Amino acid sequence: MYWLGDSLPLLSPKAFRYYLPGFVAFSLTHRESSLDALINYNLAPSPSLDEGDRNRFAYFSPEEREVMAEFVGYRSSLEGAEFDRQYLDQAVRYWRATPNTSFGRTRER
Protein backbone atom coordinates (compact mmCIF):
# COMPACT_ATOMS: atom_id res chain seq x y z
CA MET A 1 0.00 0.00 0.00
CA TYR A 2 2.84 2.37 0.75
CA TRP A 3 4.15 2.03 -2.79
CA LEU A 4 0.75 2.42 -4.40
CA GLY A 5 -0.62 5.39 -2.44
CA ASP A 6 0.60 8.06 -4.82
CA SER A 7 -0.98 6.13 -7.72
CA LEU A 8 -4.57 6.66 -6.56
CA PRO A 9 -5.16 9.70 -8.78
CA LEU A 10 -3.84 7.79 -11.80
CA LEU A 11 -6.22 4.85 -11.55
CA SER A 12 -9.09 4.44 -13.97
CA PRO A 13 -12.54 4.92 -12.46
CA LYS A 14 -13.12 1.15 -12.29
CA ALA A 15 -9.70 0.52 -10.76
CA PHE A 16 -10.22 3.32 -8.23
CA ARG A 17 -13.50 1.77 -7.11
CA TYR A 18 -11.80 -1.64 -6.87
CA TYR A 19 -8.71 -0.54 -4.92
CA LEU A 20 -10.10 2.20 -2.67
CA PRO A 21 -11.64 -0.28 -0.16
CA GLY A 22 -8.19 -1.81 0.32
CA PHE A 23 -6.71 1.60 1.07
CA VAL A 24 -9.57 2.30 3.48
CA ALA A 25 -9.00 -1.01 5.29
CA PHE A 26 -5.25 -0.37 5.42
CA SER A 27 -5.74 3.09 6.89
CA LEU A 28 -8.04 1.68 9.58
CA THR A 29 -5.51 -0.96 10.62
CA HIS A 30 -2.35 1.16 10.23
CA ARG A 31 -3.32 4.39 11.93
CA GLU A 32 0.22 5.76 12.08
CA SER A 33 1.03 5.24 8.41
CA SER A 34 2.20 8.05 6.20
CA LEU A 35 -0.52 7.08 3.73
CA ASP A 36 -3.13 9.11 5.61
CA ALA A 37 -2.48 12.34 3.73
CA LEU A 38 -2.59 10.60 0.34
CA ILE A 39 -5.87 8.90 1.19
CA ASN A 40 -7.40 12.09 2.58
CA TYR A 41 -6.42 13.97 -0.57
CA ASN A 42 -8.12 11.35 -2.77
CA LEU A 43 -11.46 11.11 -0.95
CA ALA A 44 -13.15 13.83 -3.01
CA PRO A 45 -13.18 14.55 -6.73
CA SER A 46 -10.64 16.91 -8.19
CA PRO A 47 -12.18 19.43 -10.61
CA SER A 48 -9.19 19.16 -12.93
CA LEU A 49 -8.97 15.36 -12.83
CA ASP A 50 -12.42 13.84 -12.33
CA GLU A 51 -14.32 14.98 -15.39
CA GLY A 52 -16.47 13.01 -17.79
CA ASP A 53 -15.23 9.47 -18.41
CA ARG A 54 -12.29 10.07 -16.04
CA ASN A 55 -14.55 10.62 -13.02
CA ARG A 56 -13.14 8.14 -10.49
CA PHE A 57 -16.25 8.50 -8.34
CA ALA A 58 -18.88 7.59 -10.95
CA TYR A 59 -18.81 3.82 -10.37
CA PHE A 60 -19.68 3.72 -6.66
CA SER A 61 -23.03 2.16 -5.78
CA PRO A 62 -25.37 3.93 -3.36
CA GLU A 63 -24.34 1.47 -0.62
CA GLU A 64 -20.64 2.09 -1.27
CA ARG A 65 -21.25 5.84 -1.22
CA GLU A 66 -22.94 5.49 2.16
CA VAL A 67 -19.97 3.57 3.56
CA MET A 68 -17.56 6.15 2.17
CA ALA A 69 -19.57 8.94 3.79
CA GLU A 70 -19.21 7.16 7.15
CA PHE A 71 -15.50 6.58 6.62
CA VAL A 72 -14.84 10.19 5.64
CA GLY A 73 -16.83 11.40 8.66
CA TYR A 74 -14.71 9.16 10.85
CA ARG A 75 -11.48 10.42 9.26
CA SER A 76 -12.61 13.98 9.76
CA SER A 77 -13.17 13.39 13.48
CA LEU A 78 -9.71 11.94 14.18
CA GLU A 79 -7.08 13.77 16.15
CA GLY A 80 -4.70 15.41 13.71
CA ALA A 81 -7.34 15.79 11.00
CA GLU A 82 -6.81 19.56 11.02
CA PHE A 83 -3.76 19.10 8.79
CA ASP A 84 -5.98 17.83 5.96
CA ARG A 85 -9.11 19.74 6.96
CA GLN A 86 -9.72 21.32 3.55
CA TYR A 87 -9.63 17.93 1.78
CA LEU A 88 -11.68 16.16 4.42
CA ASP A 89 -14.34 18.88 4.53
CA GLN A 90 -14.66 18.70 0.76
CA ALA A 91 -14.92 14.90 0.93
CA VAL A 92 -17.55 15.00 3.68
CA ARG A 93 -19.67 17.39 1.63
CA TYR A 94 -19.24 15.30 -1.52
CA TRP A 95 -20.04 11.84 -0.13
CA ARG A 96 -22.98 13.04 1.98
CA ALA A 97 -24.59 15.28 -0.62
CA THR A 98 -23.93 13.77 -4.02
CA PRO A 99 -26.38 11.14 -5.19
CA ASN A 100 -24.85 8.62 -7.54
CA THR A 101 -26.73 9.36 -10.72
CA SER A 102 -24.43 7.47 -13.08
CA PHE A 103 -24.14 4.11 -11.30
CA GLY A 104 -26.84 2.32 -13.29
CA ARG A 105 -25.61 3.65 -16.61
CA THR A 106 -21.90 3.03 -16.00
CA ARG A 107 -22.41 -0.40 -14.48
CA GLU A 108 -23.72 -1.70 -17.77
CA ARG A 109 -20.52 -0.82 -19.63
N, C-alpha and C positions, 0 to 999 in steps of 0.2 A: 504494500500500500504506500509505503514511503516513496518508492520510486515512481509510482503512478499518479500521485496526487496532483502534480502540475500538468498532467495530461487531461484532466477533467474538462477544461474548456475546448479541447480538441476532438472530443468524442462526438460521433454522430448522435442524433437524437435517440435512436434505438439503443446504441451502446451506452449512452448516458443513463437511460432508464434502467438498463440491465446492471450496470456497475455501481450506481449511486447507493443502492441498499448495502452493498459490501462496505463502502466507505462510511456509511452511517453506523453500521455494526462495529466497524473498527474504531470509530471515534468514541463509541459508547464503552468499549472495553479497554481502550488505551487513552485515558483521559489526559495524560501528560504528553501526548505526542505533538510533534510540530506540525502535524497535518491539520490541526484545528483551523488555522487561518485560511488554508487552501479550501477546506470544505465550506467554511463560512462564506467565503467569497463566491462560491459556486452554487449557493442555495437559492439564488434569484436570477432571473434572466438579465442578460446584459443587452442594452439597446443596440449596441454595435455588433453583437455576435448572434443573438437569438432572434433572427428574423426569418420569416417565411419557412422554407423547407429546412433551415438550419436551427429552428427553434427546438432546443434540447428539452423543453418542458412540455411539448405537445403530446407526447405519448403516454403520459401518466394517467391512470384510471382515476375515477373519483375516489375510490378507496385509498389508492396510493397517495393522492393529493392530501387526503385527510391525515394520513400517517405522517406525511412530510410537514404538514402544518403543526402537528403535535411535536415533532422532533425539533423544528425550528423554534417553537415557543420554549421548549426545554433548553435549547442552546442559548437562547436569548436571556434566560434566567440564571445562567451559570455565573459564578464568580469569575471575573476577568473578561466577561463578554463586552465590557465597555471599549476594549481595543478594536473590536470589529462591529461596533454598534451600528454604523451606517449600513453595512451589508446585512446584518441580522434584522434590522428594522425593515429594510426593503423586502427581505425574504418573508418575514412574518406577514407583511401586508399582501405580498403576492400570493402565498399559499392559502391564506385565509379568505381572500377576496376574489380570486380568479377562478371562475368555474371552468372546467375543462370542456371546451366546446368542440375540440377537434379529435377527441379520443375515438369516437365511433368511426369517423371518416379515416383517420390515419391507421387505425387498427386493421382495416381491411387491406391495406397495401401489402 
